[in-house]
Amino acid sequence: MTEDQAATSSPTAIARILVPTDLSAFSEQVLDYALELAKPLGASIRLFHTAVQPDYEVPYLVSPGMRGAAAAMIEKAAEVAEHIRAELEAICQRKYVFGVNVEYRMVDGRPAEAIVEQAGEMHADLIIMGSHSRPGVRHLLLGSVAEKVLRSAPCPVLIVHPRSR
């Protein structure tokens, strides 16, 4: 086995990086950080967006008076999803100049659970994600997506904070 083969088969080799995004400016900075890390490693990146599902179920039966409103909400959700998909494609095209293979995936679900599931499905070697580090009661009540991912991810997680360089 050559030295190059040993390096690529090493258990610490990083070939697949998952980068969750909420499409904020900060998330794009996290992606830039991931690209800088991925390029010398020859790693690929999957940009991942989760459309947030509410914690309640929408009733299966809608009253006749609400059918129009329900149809309008479904149509609006489809428009938003198409806008998000277009934005993800645009980000991948802009970042192509880094010389790193960047693809995207978009799913519905609860962000922390979807990120962990996606990392397992793609056999991610590393998750690089941002954390807004919200202090106080809001964090205590809601928790942090990054914190939840960190606790249950199947691979190492690198957390980037807004003040990181």
Backbone as JSON Lines, residues from 0, in Angstrom:
{"i":0,"aa":"M","n":[0.86,-1.18,0.0],"ca":[0.0,0.0,0.0],"c":[0.9,1.23,0.0]}
{"i":1,"aa":"T","n":[0.62,2.15,-0.9],"ca":[1.41,3.38,-0.97],"c":[1.0,4.32,0.15]}
{"i":2,"aa":"E","n":[1.81,5.34,0.36],"ca":[1.49,6.34,1.4],"c":[0.18,7.07,1.09]}
{"i":3,"aa":"D","n":[-0.04,7.38,-0.21],"ca":[-1.29,8.05,-0.6],"c":[-2.5,7.17,-0.33]}
{"i":4,"aa":"Q","n":[-2.38,5.87,-0.62],"ca":[-3.49,4.96,-0.36],"c":[-3.76,4.84,1.12]}
{"i":5,"aa":"A","n":[-2.71,4.81,1.92],"ca":[-2.88,4.73,3.37],"c":[-3.58,5.96,3.9]}
{"i":6,"aa":"A","n":[-3.25,7.12,3.34],"ca":[-3.87,8.37,3.8],"c":[-5.35,8.4,3.47]}
{"i":7,"aa":"T","n":[-5.73,7.91,2.28],"ca":[-7.14,7.96,1.91],"c":[-7.96,6.87,2.59]}
{"i":8,"aa":"S","n":[-7.32,5.79,3.04],"ca":[-8.08,4.74,3.71],"c":[-8.01,4.88,5.23]}
{"i":9,"aa":"S","n":[-7.35,5.9,5.71],"ca":[-7.21,6.14,7.14],"c":[-8.58,6.44,7.75]}
{"i":10,"aa":"P","n":[-8.82,5.97,8.98],"ca":[-10.11,6.25,9.62],"c":[-10.31,7.74,9.9]}
{"i":11,"aa":"T","n":[-9.24,8.53,9.85],"ca":[-9.38,9.97,10.09],"c":[-9.5,10.77,8.8]}
{"i":12,"aa":"A","n":[-9.48,10.1,7.64],"ca":[-9.61,10.81,6.37],"c":[-11.0,11.46,6.28]}
{"i":13,"aa":"I","n":[-11.03,12.67,5.77],"ca":[-12.3,13.38,5.61],"c":[-12.58,13.51,4.12]}
{"i":14,"aa":"A","n":[-13.59,12.78,3.66],"ca":[-13.96,12.8,2.25],"c":[-15.32,13.43,2.0]}
{"i":15,"aa":"R","n":[-16.22,13.35,3.0],"ca":[-17.59,13.86,2.84],"c":[-17.94,14.76,4.01]}
{"i":16,"aa":"I","n":[-18.25,16.02,3.68],"ca":[-18.57,17.01,4.71],"c":[-20.01,17.46,4.53]}
{"i":17,"aa":"L","n":[-20.77,17.43,5.6],"ca":[-22.15,17.92,5.59],"c":[-22.17,19.32,6.19]}
{"i":18,"aa":"V","n":[-22.77,20.26,5.46],"ca":[-22.85,21.65,5.93],"c":[-24.32,22.07,5.94]}
{"i":19,"aa":"P","n":[-24.96,22.02,7.11],"ca":[-26.34,22.5,7.2],"c":[-26.39,24.01,6.98]}
{"i":20,"aa":"T","n":[-27.48,24.48,6.37],"ca":[-27.62,25.91,6.13],"c":[-29.05,26.36,6.38]}
{"i":21,"aa":"D","n":[-29.18,27.58,6.89],"ca":[-30.51,28.2,6.99],"c":[-30.61,29.34,5.98]}
{"i":22,"aa":"L","n":[-29.66,29.41,5.07],"ca":[-29.58,30.4,4.0],"c":[-29.3,31.81,4.48]}
{"i":23,"aa":"S","n":[-28.82,31.96,5.7],"ca":[-28.46,33.27,6.21],"c":[-27.05,33.62,5.73]}
{"i":24,"aa":"A","n":[-26.69,34.89,5.88],"ca":[-25.34,35.32,5.52],"c":[-24.31,34.56,6.37]}
{"i":25,"aa":"F","n":[-24.62,34.32,7.63],"ca":[-23.72,33.57,8.5],"c":[-23.52,32.15,7.99]}
{"i":26,"aa":"S","n":[-24.59,31.52,7.52],"ca":[-24.48,30.16,6.98],"c":[-23.57,30.13,5.76]}
{"i":27,"aa":"E","n":[-23.6,31.18,4.97],"ca":[-22.71,31.22,3.8],"c":[-21.26,31.36,4.25]}
{"i":28,"aa":"Q","n":[-21.02,32.07,5.35],"ca":[-19.66,32.17,5.9],"c":[-19.19,30.8,6.4]}
{"i":29,"aa":"V","n":[-20.11,30.04,7.0],"ca":[-19.77,28.69,7.45],"c":[-19.41,27.82,6.25]}
{"i":30,"aa":"L","n":[-20.15,27.95,5.16],"ca":[-19.84,27.2,3.94],"c":[-18.46,27.58,3.41]}
{"i":31,"aa":"D","n":[-18.14,28.87,3.41],"ca":[-16.81,29.3,2.98],"c":[-15.72,28.64,3.83]}
{"i":32,"aa":"Y","n":[-15.95,28.58,5.12],"ca":[-15.02,27.94,6.04],"c":[-14.86,26.46,5.66]}
{"i":33,"aa":"A","n":[-15.98,25.8,5.4],"ca":[-15.95,24.38,5.01],"c":[-15.21,24.18,3.7]}
{"i":34,"aa":"L","n":[-15.41,25.09,2.76],"ca":[-14.72,24.99,1.47],"c":[-13.21,25.1,1.64]}
{"i":35,"aa":"E","n":[-12.78,26.0,2.5],"ca":[-11.34,26.16,2.76],"c":[-10.75,24.9,3.36]}
{"i":36,"aa":"L","n":[-11.52,24.21,4.18],"ca":[-11.06,22.96,4.77],"c":[-11.12,21.81,3.76]}
{"i":37,"aa":"A","n":[-12.18,21.76,2.95],"ca":[-12.4,20.66,2.02],"c":[-11.39,20.63,0.88]}
{"i":38,"aa":"K","n":[-11.02,21.79,0.38],"ca":[-10.17,21.82,-0.81],"c":[-8.85,21.06,-0.63]}
{"i":39,"aa":"P","n":[-8.05,21.35,0.4],"ca":[-6.79,20.6,0.51],"c":[-6.99,19.12,0.85]}
{"i":40,"aa":"L","n":[-8.14,18.77,1.38],"ca":[-8.43,17.37,1.72],"c":[-8.99,16.59,0.54]}
{"i":41,"aa":"G","n":[-9.43,17.32,-0.5],"ca":[-10.09,16.66,-1.63],"c":[-11.47,16.16,-1.26]}
{"i":42,"aa":"A","n":[-12.08,16.77,-0.27],"ca":[-13.4,16.34,0.22],"c":[-14.52,16.99,-0.59]}
{"i":43,"aa":"S","n":[-15.66,16.34,-0.6],"ca":[-16.85,16.93,-1.22],"c":[-17.75,17.47,-0.1]}
{"i":44,"aa":"I","n":[-18.63,18.38,-0.49],"ca":[-19.53,19.01,0.48],"c":[-20.97,18.81,0.05]}
{"i":45,"aa":"R","n":[-21.8,18.48,1.01],"ca":[-23.25,18.48,0.78],"c":[-23.84,19.6,1.62]}
{"i":46,"aa":"L","n":[-24.36,20.6,0.93],"ca":[-25.08,21.69,1.56],"c":[-26.48,21.18,1.87]}
{"i":47,"aa":"F","n":[-26.94,21.36,3.1],"ca":[-28.17,20.7,3.53],"c":[-29.11,21.7,4.18]}
{"i":48,"aa":"H","n":[-30.34,21.75,3.67],"ca":[-31.34,22.65,4.23],"c":[-32.55,21.84,4.68]}
{"i":49,"aa":"T","n":[-33.04,22.17,5.86],"ca":[-34.24,21.53,6.4],"c":[-35.35,22.55,6.51]}
{"i":50,"aa":"A","n":[-36.45,22.29,5.84],"ca":[-37.64,23.12,6.01],"c":[-38.27,22.69,7.33]}
{"i":51,"aa":"V","n":[-38.45,23.63,8.22],"ca":[-38.91,23.32,9.58],"c":[-40.36,22.86,9.57]}
{"i":52,"aa":"Q","n":[-40.6,21.75,10.25],"ca":[-41.97,21.27,10.44],"c":[-42.45,21.75,11.79]}
{"i":53,"aa":"P","n":[-43.71,22.15,11.88],"ca":[-44.24,22.55,13.18],"c":[-44.35,21.35,14.1]}
{"i":54,"aa":"D","n":[-44.43,21.61,15.39],"ca":[-44.55,20.54,16.38],"c":[-45.98,20.03,16.52]}
{"i":55,"aa":"Y","n":[-46.87,20.46,15.69],"ca":[-48.25,19.99,15.76],"c":[-48.65,19.45,14.41]}
{"i":56,"aa":"E","n":[-49.64,18.61,14.41],"ca":[-50.14,18.01,13.18],"c":[-51.25,18.89,12.59]}
{"i":57,"aa":"V","n":[-51.27,19.03,11.28],"ca":[-52.35,19.73,10.61],"c":[-53.52,18.76,10.52]}
{"i":58,"aa":"P","n":[-54.7,19.18,10.91],"ca":[-55.84,18.26,10.86],"c":[-56.05,17.68,9.47]}
{"i":59,"aa":"Y","n":[-56.35,16.4,9.43],"ca":[-56.55,15.71,8.16],"c":[-57.76,16.27,7.42]}
{"i":60,"aa":"L","n":[-58.82,16.48,8.12],"ca":[-60.04,17.01,7.49],"c":[-60.12,18.51,7.71]}
{"i":61,"aa":"V","n":[-60.35,19.22,6.65],"ca":[-60.47,20.68,6.73],"c":[-61.93,21.02,6.43]}
{"i":62,"aa":"S","n":[-62.47,21.91,7.23],"ca":[-63.88,22.28,7.02],"c":[-64.04,22.94,5.65]}
{"i":63,"aa":"P","n":[-65.22,22.82,5.04],"ca":[-65.44,23.39,3.72],"c":[-65.09,24.89,3.64]}
{"i":64,"aa":"G","n":[-65.35,25.61,4.69],"ca":[-65.05,27.04,4.68],"c":[-63.56,27.35,4.69]}
{"i":65,"aa":"M","n":[-62.76,26.38,5.1],"ca":[-61.3,26.59,5.19],"c":[-60.52,25.98,4.03]}
{"i":66,"aa":"R","n":[-61.21,25.3,3.13],"ca":[-60.5,24.62,2.03],"c":[-59.72,25.6,1.15]}
{"i":67,"aa":"G","n":[-60.29,26.76,0.88],"ca":[-59.59,27.76,0.05],"c":[-58.33,28.26,0.73]}
{"i":68,"aa":"A","n":[-58.44,28.53,2.03],"ca":[-57.28,29.0,2.79],"c":[-56.21,27.91,2.85]}
{"i":69,"aa":"A","n":[-56.62,26.66,3.05],"ca":[-55.67,25.55,3.11],"c":[-54.96,25.39,1.77]}
{"i":70,"aa":"A","n":[-55.71,25.49,0.67],"ca":[-55.12,25.37,-0.66],"c":[-54.12,26.5,-0.91]}
{"i":71,"aa":"A","n":[-54.44,27.7,-0.46],"ca":[-53.54,28.84,-0.63],"c":[-52.26,28.65,0.18]}
{"i":72,"aa":"M","n":[-52.39,28.1,1.38],"ca":[-51.2,27.84,2.2],"c":[-50.31,26.79,1.56]}
{"i":73,"aa":"I","n":[-50.9,25.76,0.99],"ca":[-50.13,24.72,0.32],"c":[-49.41,25.29,-0.89]}
{"i":74,"aa":"E","n":[-50.1,26.12,-1.65],"ca":[-49.5,26.76,-2.83],"c":[-48.34,27.67,-2.42]}
{"i":75,"aa":"K","n":[-48.52,28.43,-1.36],"ca":[-47.46,29.32,-0.87],"c":[-46.25,28.51,-0.41]}
{"i":76,"aa":"A","n":[-46.49,27.41,0.28],"ca":[-45.39,26.55,0.74],"c":[-44.6,26.0,-0.45]}
{"i":77,"aa":"A","n":[-45.3,25.63,-1.52],"ca":[-44.62,25.13,-2.73],"c":[-43.77,26.24,-3.36]}
{"i":78,"aa":"E","n":[-44.27,27.47,-3.37],"ca":[-43.51,28.61,-3.92],"c":[-42.25,28.85,-3.08]}
{"i":79,"aa":"V","n":[-42.39,28.81,-1.77],"ca":[-41.25,29.03,-0.88],"c":[-40.21,27.93,-1.1]}
{"i":80,"aa":"A","n":[-40.66,26.68,-1.2],"ca":[-39.74,25.56,-1.41],"c":[-38.98,25.73,-2.73]}
{"i":81,"aa":"E","n":[-39.66,26.17,-3.77],"ca":[-39.0,26.38,-5.06],"c":[-37.98,27.52,-4.97]}
{"i":82,"aa":"H","n":[-38.3,28.56,-4.22],"ca":[-37.36,29.67,-4.02],"c":[-36.12,29.18,-3.27]}
{"i":83,"aa":"I","n":[-36.32,28.37,-2.25],"ca":[-35.2,27.83,-1.47],"c":[-34.33,26.94,-2.35]}
{"i":84,"aa":"R","n":[-34.96,26.1,-3.14],"ca":[-34.22,25.21,-4.05],"c":[-33.37,26.03,-5.03]}
{"i":85,"aa":"A","n":[-33.94,27.09,-5.57],"ca":[-33.19,27.95,-6.5],"c":[-32.01,28.62,-5.79]}
{"i":86,"aa":"E","n":[-32.22,29.04,-4.56],"ca":[-31.14,29.68,-3.8],"c":[-30.02,28.68,-3.51]}
{"i":87,"aa":"L","n":[-30.36,27.45,-3.16],"ca":[-29.35,26.43,-2.91],"c":[-28.54,26.14,-4.18]}
{"i":88,"aa":"E","n":[-29.22,26.05,-5.31],"ca":[-28.53,25.84,-6.59],"c":[-27.59,26.99,-6.89]}
{"i":89,"aa":"A","n":[-28.04,28.21,-6.65],"ca":[-27.22,29.39,-6.9],"c":[-25.97,29.4,-6.01]}
{"i":90,"aa":"I","n":[-26.14,29.03,-4.75],"ca":[-24.99,28.97,-3.84],"c":[-23.98,27.93,-4.34]}
{"i":91,"aa":"C","n":[-24.46,26.77,-4.74],"ca":[-23.55,25.73,-5.24],"c":[-22.79,26.21,-6.48]}
{"i":92,"aa":"Q","n":[-23.46,26.91,-7.36],"ca":[-22.8,27.44,-8.56],"c":[-21.77,28.51,-8.2]}
{"i":93,"aa":"R","n":[-22.1,29.41,-7.26],"ca":[-21.15,30.44,-6.85],"c":[-19.92,29.84,-6.2]}
{"i":94,"aa":"K","n":[-20.09,28.79,-5.44],"ca":[-18.99,28.2,-4.7],"c":[-18.16,27.24,-5.53]}
{"i":95,"aa":"Y","n":[-18.59,26.95,-6.76],"ca":[-17.86,26.04,-7.64],"c":[-16.44,26.53,-7.9]}
{"i":96,"aa":"V","n":[-16.23,27.84,-7.82],"ca":[-14.91,28.4,-8.1],"c":[-13.85,27.91,-7.11]}
{"i":97,"aa":"F","n":[-14.26,27.37,-5.99],"ca":[-13.31,26.87,-5.02],"c":[-12.68,25.55,-5.48]}
{"i":98,"aa":"G","n":[-13.25,24.93,-6.51],"ca":[-12.72,23.66,-6.99],"c":[-13.11,22.48,-6.12]}
{"i":99,"aa":"V","n":[-14.19,22.62,-5.37],"ca":[-14.69,21.56,-4.5],"c":[-16.06,21.15,-5.01]}
{"i":100,"aa":"N","n":[-16.32,19.85,-5.04],"ca":[-17.63,19.37,-5.44],"c":[-18.64,19.74,-4.35]}
{"i":101,"aa":"V","n":[-19.6,20.61,-4.69],"ca":[-20.63,21.03,-3.74],"c":[-21.99,20.67,-4.33]}
{"i":102,"aa":"E","n":[-22.73,19.87,-3.61],"ca":[-24.1,19.52,-4.0],"c":[-25.02,19.96,-2.88]}
{"i":103,"aa":"Y","n":[-26.33,19.9,-3.14],"ca":[-27.25,20.28,-2.07],"c":[-28.34,19.23,-1.95]}
{"i":104,"aa":"R","n":[-28.96,19.24,-0.8],"ca":[-30.13,18.4,-0.52],"c":[-31.05,19.2,0.38]}
{"i":105,"aa":"M","n":[-32.32,19.07,0.15],"ca":[-33.33,19.8,0.92],"c":[-34.4,18.8,1.35]}
{"i":106,"aa":"V","n":[-34.76,18.8,2.63],"ca":[-35.8,17.91,3.14],"c":[-36.7,18.67,4.11]}
{"i":107,"aa":"D","n":[-37.85,18.1,4.37],"ca":[-38.73,18.61,5.42],"c":[-38.42,17.85,6.69]}
{"i":108,"aa":"G","n":[-38.51,18.52,7.81],"ca":[-38.29,17.84,9.07],"c":[-37.84,18.8,10.15]}
{"i":109,"aa":"R","n":[-37.57,18.25,11.3],"ca":[-37.03,19.04,12.4],"c":[-35.52,19.11,12.18]}
{"i":110,"aa":"P","n":[-34.94,20.29,12.21],"ca":[-33.55,20.46,11.79],"c":[-32.54,19.52,12.43]}
{"i":111,"aa":"A","n":[-32.47,19.43,13.74],"ca":[-31.45,18.6,14.38],"c":[-31.59,17.13,13.97]}
{"i":112,"aa":"E","n":[-32.8,16.63,14.0],"ca":[-33.03,15.23,13.64],"c":[-32.68,14.98,12.17]}
{"i":113,"aa":"A","n":[-33.07,15.91,11.3],"ca":[-32.81,15.74,9.87],"c":[-31.31,15.8,9.56]}
{"i":114,"aa":"I","n":[-30.58,16.66,10.25],"ca":[-29.14,16.78,10.04],"c":[-28.44,15.48,10.44]}
{"i":115,"aa":"V","n":[-28.79,14.96,11.61],"ca":[-28.18,13.71,12.08],"c":[-28.51,12.57,11.12]}
{"i":116,"aa":"E","n":[-29.76,12.49,10.69],"ca":[-30.17,11.44,9.76],"c":[-29.42,11.56,8.44]}
{"i":117,"aa":"Q","n":[-29.3,12.79,7.92],"ca":[-28.6,13.0,6.66],"c":[-27.12,12.62,6.78]}
{"i":118,"aa":"A","n":[-26.49,12.96,7.9],"ca":[-25.09,12.6,8.12],"c":[-24.91,11.09,8.08]}
{"i":119,"aa":"G","n":[-25.84,10.36,8.67],"ca":[-25.77,8.91,8.65],"c":[-25.98,8.35,7.25]}
{"i":120,"aa":"E","n":[-26.98,8.88,6.54],"ca":[-27.29,8.38,5.2],"c":[-26.13,8.58,4.23]}
{"i":121,"aa":"M","n":[-25.47,9.73,4.33],"ca":[-24.39,10.02,3.37],"c":[-23.02,9.55,3.87]}
{"i":122,"aa":"H","n":[-23.0,8.95,5.06],"ca":[-21.75,8.5,5.68],"c":[-20.77,9.67,5.8]}
{"i":123,"aa":"A","n":[-21.27,10.78,6.32],"ca":[-20.46,11.98,6.48],"c":[-19.29,11.71,7.41]}
{"i":124,"aa":"D","n":[-18.16,12.28,7.05],"ca":[-16.97,12.18,7.89],"c":[-16.89,13.34,8.87]}
{"i":125,"aa":"L","n":[-17.63,14.42,8.55],"ca":[-17.58,15.62,9.37],"c":[-18.82,16.47,9.08]}
{"i":126,"aa":"I","n":[-19.37,17.06,10.12],"ca":[-20.43,18.06,9.98],"c":[-19.81,19.39,10.39]}
{"i":127,"aa":"I","n":[-19.96,20.39,9.52],"ca":[-19.52,21.74,9.87],"c":[-20.76,22.61,9.87]}
{"i":128,"aa":"M","n":[-21.07,23.18,11.03],"ca":[-22.3,23.97,11.11],"c":[-22.1,25.18,12.0]}
{"i":129,"aa":"G","n":[-22.94,26.17,11.79],"ca":[-22.88,27.38,12.58],"c":[-23.75,27.26,13.82]}
{"i":130,"aa":"S","n":[-23.43,28.08,14.79],"ca":[-24.24,28.19,15.99],"c":[-24.35,29.66,16.32]}
{"i":131,"aa":"H","n":[-25.57,30.11,16.49],"ca":[-25.79,31.52,16.81],"c":[-25.57,31.81,18.28]}
{"i":132,"aa":"S","n":[-25.42,30.76,19.09],"ca":[-25.15,30.89,20.53],"c":[-26.11,31.85,21.22]}
{"i":133,"aa":"R","n":[-27.37,31.58,21.07],"ca":[-28.37,32.43,21.73],"c":[-28.34,32.19,23.23]}
{"i":134,"aa":"P","n":[-28.19,33.25,24.0],"ca":[-28.11,33.08,25.45],"c":[-29.48,33.09,26.11]}
{"i":135,"aa":"G","n":[-29.49,32.78,27.39],"ca":[-30.65,33.01,28.23],"c":[-31.77,32.01,28.12]}
{"i":136,"aa":"V","n":[-32.96,32.49,28.45],"ca":[-34.15,31.65,28.56],"c":[-34.51,31.01,27.22]}
{"i":137,"aa":"R","n":[-34.35,31.73,26.13],"ca":[-34.71,31.17,24.82],"c":[-33.91,29.9,24.56]}
{"i":138,"aa":"H","n":[-32.63,29.92,24.87],"ca":[-31.8,28.73,24.68],"c":[-32.23,27.6,25.62]}
{"i":139,"aa":"L","n":[-32.54,27.94,26.86],"ca":[-32.95,26.92,27.83],"c":[-34.26,26.26,27.42]}
{"i":140,"aa":"L","n":[-35.19,27.04,26.87],"ca":[-36.49,26.49,26.49],"c":[-36.42,25.73,25.17]}
{"i":141,"aa":"L","n":[-35.73,26.27,24.21],"ca":[-35.73,25.69,22.87],"c":[-34.54,24.79,22.61]}
{"i":142,"aa":"G","n":[-33.44,25.0,23.31],"ca":[-32.23,24.25,23.02],"c":[-31.58,24.8,21.77]}
{"i":143,"aa":"S","n":[-30.48,24.26,21.41],"ca":[-29.74,24.69,20.25],"c":[-29.7,23.53,19.25]}
{"i":144,"aa":"V","n":[-29.94,23.83,17.98],"ca":[-29.85,22.79,16.95],"c":[-28.44,22.22,16.96]}
{"i":145,"aa":"A","n":[-27.44,23.1,17.01],"ca":[-26.06,22.63,17.02],"c":[-25.78,21.72,18.21]}
{"i":146,"aa":"E","n":[-26.3,22.09,19.36],"ca":[-26.1,21.28,20.56],"c":[-26.75,19.91,20.42]}
{"i":147,"aa":"K","n":[-27.96,19.86,19.86],"ca":[-28.65,18.59,19.66],"c":[-27.9,17.71,18.66]}
{"i":148,"aa":"V","n":[-27.39,18.33,17.59],"ca":[-26.62,17.57,16.6],"c":[-25.35,17.04,17.24]}
{"i":149,"aa":"L","n":[-24.67,17.88,17.99],"ca":[-23.43,17.49,18.65],"c":[-23.62,16.26,19.53]}
{"i":150,"aa":"R","n":[-24.77,16.18,20.21],"ca":[-25.04,15.06,21.12],"c":[-25.3,13.74,20.4]}
{"i":151,"aa":"S","n":[-25.84,13.79,19.17],"ca":[-26.26,12.54,18.55],"c":[-25.7,12.28,17.15]}
{"i":152,"aa":"A","n":[-24.78,13.09,16.69],"ca":[-24.23,12.91,15.34],"c":[-23.38,11.63,15.25]}
{"i":153,"aa":"P","n":[-23.41,10.99,14.08],"ca":[-22.62,9.77,13.89],"c":[-21.17,10.04,13.51]}
{"i":154,"aa":"C","n":[-20.78,11.32,13.49],"ca":[-19.42,11.71,13.1],"c":[-19.04,12.97,13.86]}
{"i":155,"aa":"P","n":[-17.78,13.38,13.78],"ca":[-17.38,14.62,14.45],"c":[-18.15,15.84,13.92]}
{"i":156,"aa":"V","n":[-18.34,16.82,14.8],"ca":[-19.05,18.05,14.46],"c":[-18.15,19.22,14.78]}
{"i":157,"aa":"L","n":[-17.98,20.1,13.8],"ca":[-17.2,21.33,14.0],"c":[-18.19,22.48,14.03]}
{"i":158,"aa":"I","n":[-18.24,23.17,15.15],"ca":[-19.18,24.29,15.33],"c":[-18.44,25.59,15.07]}
{"i":159,"aa":"V","n":[-19.03,26.42,14.2],"ca":[-18.45,27.72,13.87],"c":[-19.36,28.78,14.5]}
{"i":160,"aa":"H","n":[-18.76,29.71,15.22],"ca":[-19.51,30.8,15.84],"c":[-19.38,32.06,14.99]}
{"i":161,"aa":"P","n":[-20.34,32.96,15.07],"ca":[-20.3,34.17,14.24],"c":[-19.01,34.97,14.39]}
{"i":162,"aa":"R","n":[-18.42,34.93,15.52],"ca":[-17.2,35.72,15.71],"c":[-15.94,34.96,15.32]}
{"i":163,"aa":"S","n":[-16.07,33.7,14.86],"ca":[-14.91,32.92,14.42],"c":[-14.37,33.48,13.12]}
{"i":164,"aa":"R","n":[-13.09,33.32,12.92],"ca":[-12.48,33.75,11.65],"c":[-12.18,32.53,10.83]}
